[in-house]
Every structure is written in C-alpha cells, then in structure tokens.
Amino acid sequence: MPKRYAVITKDRQGEAFRVALGLLLLDDQVEIFVVSQKISTDGMAQQQFLQVKEMEIPVHFYPGEGNALSLNKLSQSLLGFDQVLLFY
C-alpha cells in the first residue's frame, strides 16, 4: 500500500521538490505545500519545479492566490498524510 507524503517548504524549495520527485519512484503519493506566495527564482528550484509540474504532483500555496489554502484547510489536509516532511 503506497504511503501518502506531504512535503512542506519555504526557503529550501529546490531540495523539497527533489525529494518529492524521489518519493514518486517508490510509488508513493506526494503533495507539496509551499509556504510562500511564489516559487523561488533559484536555478535549482526552477528546474525541479518544472519536473514537479511535468509529473503532475499537486502543489498548494499558503498564503497566496488562486489555489491557495487557508490555515484551517492546510492543517486539516495534513491530517490525511502518513508522513509530513519539512524543508524550511
């Protein structure tokens, strides 16, 4: 049975995206929560984010616009994961 992972990131986005992509190799389910309004302009973060989008990994932003989560929705959604990984 695949595990469900939540990957939360703020400043170490490139590393968080890389780990999320690696978890897919184990046939696990991954969702990324970015605690920032935008993706970092860092080269590694940009490159990894393109791969995240290509693999269709769900990415949520808090706070932000569009598909942004409220704090309550963020905390409630984290309860449904087997493990939460933090890259702050």
NUKOLBA-961186 format. One record per residue: residue in three letters; chain; x, y, z of N, C-alpha, C in turn. Coordinates in pm, whole numbers, always signed. Example, Ala and Ser with C-alpha at 12.3 -4.5 7.8 and 13.67 -1.06 7.14 Angstrom:
// NUKOLBA-961186
{ala,A,{+1319,-569,+780},{+1230,-450,+780},{+1320,-330,+780}}
{ser,A,{+1285,-225,+708},{+1367,-106,+714},{+1290,+3,+787}}
END
This chain:
// NUKOLBA-961186
{met,A,{+86,-119,+0},{+0,+0,+0},{+89,+124,+0}}
{pro,A,{+69,+213,-96},{+154,+332,-101},{+126,+426,+16}}
{lys,A,{+231,+491,+58},{+218,+591,+165},{+188,+727,+104}}
{arg,A,{+128,+813,+184},{+99,+949,+141},{+192,+1044,+216}}
{tyr,A,{+265,+1125,+140},{+361,+1219,+197},{+319,+1362,+165}}
{ala,A,{+331,+1448,+265},{+317,+1592,+246},{+457,+1651,+259}}
{val,A,{+496,+1728,+160},{+626,+1795,+164},{+598,+1945,+178}}
{ile,A,{+643,+2003,+289},{+621,+2145,+316},{+753,+2218,+299}}
{thr,A,{+750,+2330,+227},{+872,+2404,+202},{+848,+2555,+203}}
{lys,A,{+954,+2627,+232},{+952,+2772,+223},{+1078,+2818,+150}}
{asp,A,{+1192,+2811,+215},{+1316,+2861,+156},{+1396,+2753,+82}}
{arg,A,{+1382,+2629,+121},{+1459,+2519,+60},{+1374,+2446,-44}}
{gln,A,{+1318,+2522,-136},{+1223,+2467,-232},{+1287,+2366,-327}}
{gly,A,{+1405,+2394,-378},{+1471,+2303,-471},{+1490,+2166,-411}}
{glu,A,{+1535,+2163,-288},{+1557,+2036,-218},{+1425,+1964,-193}}
{ala,A,{+1322,+2038,-156},{+1191,+1978,-130},{+1132,+1918,-257}}
{phe,A,{+1145,+1988,-369},{+1093,+1936,-496},{+1168,+1810,-536}}
{arg,A,{+1300,+1809,-515},{+1382,+1693,-550},{+1340,+1571,-468}}
{val,A,{+1318,+1590,-339},{+1275,+1480,-252},{+1136,+1430,-295}}
{ala,A,{+1046,+1522,-325},{+911,+1482,-368},{+918,+1397,-495}}
{leu,A,{+1002,+1436,-587},{+1019,+1358,-710},{+1075,+1219,-679}}
{gly,A,{+1168,+1212,-586},{+1225,+1083,-547},{+1123,+991,-484}}
{leu,A,{+1031,+1047,-408},{+928,+964,-344},{+835,+899,-447}}
{leu,A,{+821,+963,-561},{+738,+903,-666},{+799,+773,-716}}
{leu,A,{+930,+762,-710},{+997,+639,-755},{+959,+520,-669}}
{leu,A,{+915,+546,-548},{+872,+439,-456},{+724,+408,-472}}
{asp,A,{+660,+468,-573},{+516,+453,-597},{+432,+507,-482}}
{asp,A,{+486,+605,-411},{+410,+670,-305},{+339,+793,-360}}
{gln,A,{+244,+844,-286},{+170,+964,-325},{+230,+1084,-253}}
{val,A,{+247,+1193,-327},{+312,+1312,-272},{+230,+1436,-308}}
{glu,A,{+221,+1527,-212},{+168,+1661,-237},{+265,+1760,-176}}
{ile,A,{+282,+1873,-242},{+376,+1975,-196},{+297,+2097,-149}}
{phe,A,{+339,+2149,-33},{+279,+2269,+23},{+388,+2375,+32}}
{val,A,{+371,+2482,-46},{+471,+2589,-50},{+421,+2702,+41}}
{val,A,{+496,+2730,+147},{+459,+2835,+243},{+527,+2964,+196}}
{ser,A,{+481,+3008,+82},{+534,+3127,+17},{+437,+3157,-97}}
{gln,A,{+435,+3279,-142},{+341,+3314,-247},{+392,+3279,-386}}
{lys,A,{+520,+3242,-397},{+572,+3210,-530},{+689,+3114,-519}}
{ile,A,{+723,+3057,-633},{+837,+2966,-641},{+964,+3050,-644}}
{ser,A,{+1065,+3004,-575},{+1194,+3072,-567},{+1253,+3090,-707}}
{thr,A,{+1330,+3197,-725},{+1397,+3222,-854},{+1529,+3146,-862}}
{asp,A,{+1564,+3073,-758},{+1685,+2992,-756},{+1680,+2892,-873}}
{gly,A,{+1794,+2874,-939},{+1801,+2786,-1056},{+1759,+2643,-1028}}
{met,A,{+1804,+2589,-915},{+1768,+2451,-880},{+1618,+2439,-854}}
{ala,A,{+1563,+2535,-783},{+1420,+2532,-754},{+1338,+2539,-882}}
{gln,A,{+1378,+2626,-974},{+1306,+2640,-1100},{+1311,+2510,-1182}}
{gln,A,{+1429,+2451,-1190},{+1447,+2328,-1266},{+1365,+2214,-1206}}
{gln,A,{+1372,+2200,-1074},{+1298,+2092,-1007},{+1147,+2115,-1016}}
{phe,A,{+1105,+2242,-1010},{+962,+2272,-1018},{+906,+2235,-1155}}
{leu,A,{+984,+2255,-1260},{+939,+2214,-1393},{+915,+2063,-1397}}
{gln,A,{+1002,+1987,-1332},{+984,+1842,-1328},{+863,+1803,-1242}}
{val,A,{+841,+1877,-1133},{+724,+1854,-1048},{+597,+1873,-1129}}
{lys,A,{+592,+1981,-1207},{+475,+2007,-1291},{+458,+1898,-1397}}
{glu,A,{+569,+1855,-1455},{+565,+1750,-1557},{+510,+1619,-1501}}
{met,A,{+545,+1589,-1376},{+497,+1466,-1312},{+359,+1484,-1249}}
{glu,A,{+303,+1603,-1261},{+169,+1635,-1212},{+152,+1613,-1062}}
{ile,A,{+254,+1651,-986},{+246,+1645,-840},{+164,+1766,-795}}
{pro,A,{+62,+1746,-713},{-17,+1860,-665},{+69,+1956,-581}}
{val,A,{+59,+2084,-613},{+132,+2188,-540},{+30,+2288,-487}}
{his,A,{+37,+2314,-356},{-54,+2408,-291},{+28,+2523,-233}}
{phe,A,{-29,+2641,-235},{+40,+2759,-183},{-34,+2814,-60}}
{tyr,A,{+42,+2853,+39},{-14,+2918,+158},{+83,+3025,+205}}
{pro,A,{+46,+3146,+223},{-74,+3209,+170},{-53,+3241,+23}}
{gly,A,{-155,+3278,-43},{-140,+3310,-184},{-275,+3333,-248}}
{glu,A,{-274,+3325,-378},{-396,+3347,-455},{-428,+3222,-535}}
{gly,A,{-544,+3220,-595},{-580,+3107,-680},{-607,+2981,-599}}
{asn,A,{-517,+2882,-608},{-538,+2756,-537},{-479,+2758,-398}}
{ala,A,{-471,+2876,-340},{-412,+2891,-207},{-502,+2828,-100}}
{leu,A,{-439,+2780,+3},{-510,+2718,+114},{-518,+2815,+231}}
{ser,A,{-629,+2809,+303},{-637,+2882,+428},{-561,+2801,+533}}
{leu,A,{-529,+2864,+645},{-457,+2794,+751},{-536,+2673,+801}}
{asn,A,{-669,+2687,+814},{-752,+2575,+859},{-750,+2460,+760}}
{lys,A,{-762,+2492,+631},{-759,+2386,+530},{-622,+2320,+525}}
{leu,A,{-517,+2399,+542},{-382,+2344,+542},{-366,+2244,+656}}
{ser,A,{-404,+2285,+776},{-388,+2196,+892},{-477,+2073,+881}}
{gln,A,{-597,+2087,+830},{-687,+1973,+815},{-635,+1875,+709}}
{ser,A,{-581,+1929,+600},{-534,+1840,+494},{-412,+1760,+538}}
{leu,A,{-330,+1815,+626},{-210,+1744,+672},{-245,+1621,+755}}
{leu,A,{-363,+1618,+813},{-404,+1503,+894},{-421,+1376,+810}}
{gly,A,{-441,+1392,+680},{-463,+1278,+594},{-337,+1212,+540}}
{phe,A,{-221,+1261,+580},{-95,+1207,+529},{-31,+1113,+630}}
{asp,A,{+43,+1016,+578},{+115,+923,+665},{+238,+989,+725}}
{gln,A,{+302,+1077,+647},{+422,+1143,+695},{+431,+1284,+636}}
{val,A,{+478,+1377,+717},{+497,+1516,+674},{+646,+1547,+679}}
{leu,A,{+700,+1593,+568},{+841,+1629,+560},{+853,+1780,+548}}
{leu,A,{+937,+1839,+629},{+950,+1984,+635},{+1086,+2027,+582}}
{phe,A,{+1085,+2115,+482},{+1206,+2174,+426},{+1190,+2325,+435}}
{tyr,A,{+1229,+2382,+548},{+1210,+2524,+573},{+1334,+2595,+550}}
END
